[in-house]
């Protein structure tokens, strides 16, 4: 099926956002997609903050975006917007890094006061980067995501249902990959 780049814009290794994305990655994999996780926090800070376009980690991230048919972008919401580390990466990608791609924006946060951050902060940036189709995103409250001592994750039933629907819509929107005819 499709190649999906799953981008975690959380600066924290133990974040609910990151764990939720990896949980959803398994659903996409079960649907037959190849999922490539990208944790922005793993990119060296000097490359992100120094705007080093030629740094190997930035070059590799750019290549991952080029390779993907679809992109899942997950971020915690801070001060009514997506994370700064995600912004730093998006700023270093080519202007139309999402051209022709289907994109699923996801966000997590502590209050429903931030539910519109996807539509007012993240969606315009993704659109300006040329995304062909930005499917309905989803905001999940932190309280609906429980990380257990063994690292497993439990998502509240209502949130599980909603997330399942948006992930399935994203998967459907990716559609079948075109089969290229062999050159004669």
C-alpha positions as CSV (number, residue, x, y, z in Angstrom):
1,X,0.0,0.0,0.0
2,X,1.4,3.4,0.9
3,X,4.4,4.7,2.7
4,X,3.5,6.8,5.7
5,X,5.9,9.1,7.6
6,X,4.7,9.4,11.2
7,X,6.2,12.6,12.6
8,X,6.2,13.2,16.4
9,X,6.7,16.8,17.2
10,X,7.1,16.3,20.9
11,X,10.3,17.4,22.6
12,X,9.8,14.7,25.3
13,X,10.8,11.1,24.8
14,X,8.1,10.0,27.3
15,X,5.3,12.1,25.9
16,X,1.8,11.0,25.5
17,X,1.9,12.4,21.9
18,X,4.8,10.2,20.9
19,X,3.3,7.1,22.5
20,X,-0.1,7.8,20.9
21,X,1.5,8.2,17.4
22,X,3.3,4.9,17.8
23,X,0.1,3.3,18.9
24,X,-1.7,4.6,15.8
25,X,1.3,3.5,13.6
26,X,0.4,-0.1,14.5
27,X,-3.1,0.4,13.2
28,X,-1.7,1.8,9.9
29,X,0.8,-1.1,9.6
30,X,-2.1,-3.6,10.2
31,X,-3.9,-1.9,7.3
32,X,-0.9,-2.8,5.1
33,X,1.0,0.5,5.0
34,X,4.7,0.9,5.5
35,X,5.1,3.3,8.5
36,X,8.3,5.1,9.1
37,X,8.5,6.9,12.5
38,X,10.3,10.2,12.8
39,X,10.8,11.7,16.3
40,X,11.8,15.3,15.7
41,X,13.4,15.4,19.2
42,X,16.0,12.9,17.9
43,X,17.3,15.5,15.3
44,X,20.3,17.3,16.8
45,X,19.3,20.7,18.3
46,X,22.3,22.4,16.6
47,X,20.9,21.3,13.2
48,X,17.4,22.5,14.0
49,X,18.3,25.8,15.8
50,X,21.2,26.6,13.6
51,X,19.1,26.1,10.5
52,X,21.7,23.7,9.1
53,X,20.0,22.6,5.9
54,X,23.1,20.4,5.0
55,X,23.2,18.6,8.3
56,X,22.9,14.8,7.6
57,X,19.9,14.5,10.0
58,X,18.0,17.3,8.1
59,X,19.0,15.8,4.8
60,X,17.7,12.5,6.0
61,X,14.4,14.0,7.3
62,X,13.9,15.8,4.0
63,X,14.4,12.5,2.1
64,X,11.9,10.8,4.4
65,X,9.3,13.4,3.5
66,X,10.1,13.0,-0.2
67,X,9.6,9.2,0.0
68,X,6.3,9.3,1.9
69,X,2.9,9.0,0.2
70,X,1.2,10.3,3.4
71,X,2.3,12.1,6.5
72,X,0.9,11.9,10.0
73,X,2.0,14.9,12.1
74,X,1.5,14.7,15.8
75,X,2.2,17.5,18.3
76,X,1.5,18.5,21.8
77,X,-0.2,21.9,22.0
78,X,1.7,24.6,23.9
79,X,0.3,28.1,24.3
80,X,-2.4,27.3,21.7
81,X,0.0,26.2,19.0
82,X,2.1,23.3,17.8
83,X,5.5,22.6,19.4
84,X,8.5,24.7,18.6
85,X,10.6,21.7,17.8
86,X,8.1,20.7,15.1
87,X,8.1,24.3,13.8
88,X,11.9,24.2,13.6
89,X,11.8,21.1,11.4
90,X,9.0,22.4,9.2
91,X,11.0,25.6,8.6
92,X,13.9,23.6,7.3
93,X,12.0,21.5,4.8
94,X,11.6,22.6,1.2
95,X,8.7,25.0,0.7
96,X,6.6,22.3,-1.0
97,X,7.8,19.2,1.0
98,X,4.2,18.0,1.3
99,X,3.2,18.5,-2.4
100,X,1.0,15.6,-3.5
101,X,0.8,14.1,0.0
102,X,-2.1,13.2,2.1
103,X,-1.6,14.5,5.7
104,X,-3.3,13.7,9.0
105,X,-2.8,16.3,11.7
106,X,-3.1,15.2,15.3
107,X,-2.6,17.0,18.6
108,X,-2.7,16.4,22.3
109,X,-3.2,18.8,25.2
110,X,-4.4,19.4,28.6
111,X,-7.5,21.4,27.9
112,X,-10.3,21.6,25.3
113,X,-9.4,25.3,25.1
114,X,-6.7,24.2,22.6
115,X,-8.9,22.0,20.4
116,X,-8.7,24.5,17.5
117,X,-4.9,24.6,17.4
118,X,-5.0,22.0,14.6
119,X,-7.2,24.2,12.4
120,X,-5.8,27.6,13.3
121,X,-2.1,26.9,13.8
122,X,-1.1,23.6,12.2
123,X,-3.4,23.2,9.1
124,X,-2.4,26.5,7.5
125,X,1.3,25.6,7.6
126,X,0.7,22.1,6.2
127,X,-1.4,23.7,3.5
128,X,1.3,26.2,2.6
129,X,3.7,23.3,2.2
130,X,1.6,22.0,-0.6
131,X,-0.3,19.1,1.0
132,X,-2.6,17.7,-1.6
133,X,-5.2,16.6,1.0
134,X,-5.3,17.3,4.7
135,X,-7.8,15.0,6.2
136,X,-9.8,15.7,9.3
137,X,-7.4,16.0,12.3
138,X,-8.1,15.1,15.9
139,X,-7.3,16.6,19.3
140,X,-6.9,14.2,22.2
141,X,-7.0,15.3,25.8
142,X,-4.0,14.2,27.9
143,X,-6.4,12.8,30.5
144,X,-7.7,10.3,27.8
145,X,-4.2,8.9,27.3
146,X,-2.8,6.6,30.1
147,X,0.7,5.4,29.9
148,X,1.3,2.4,32.2
149,X,4.5,1.5,34.1
150,X,5.3,-1.2,31.5
151,X,5.1,1.4,28.7
152,X,1.8,0.2,27.3
153,X,-0.9,2.7,26.4
154,X,-4.6,2.9,27.1
155,X,-6.8,5.4,25.3
156,X,-10.2,6.3,26.7
157,X,-13.0,4.5,24.7
158,X,-14.5,7.7,23.1
159,X,-11.1,8.9,22.0
160,X,-10.2,5.4,20.7
161,X,-13.3,5.4,18.5
162,X,-12.6,8.9,17.2
163,X,-9.0,8.3,16.5
164,X,-9.8,5.0,14.8
165,X,-12.2,6.9,12.5
166,X,-9.7,9.6,11.5
167,X,-6.9,7.1,11.0
168,X,-9.1,5.0,8.8
169,X,-10.2,8.0,6.8
170,X,-6.5,8.9,6.3
171,X,-5.8,5.3,5.3
172,X,-8.6,5.4,2.8
173,X,-7.5,8.8,1.4
174,X,-4.1,7.4,0.7
175,X,-5.8,5.1,-1.8
176,X,-4.1,2.4,-3.8
177,X,-0.7,3.1,-5.0
178,X,-0.5,3.4,-8.8
179,X,1.1,0.5,-10.6
180,X,3.6,1.8,-13.2
181,X,3.7,-0.1,-16.5
182,X,7.1,-1.4,-17.4
183,X,8.9,0.5,-20.2
184,X,9.0,-1.4,-23.5
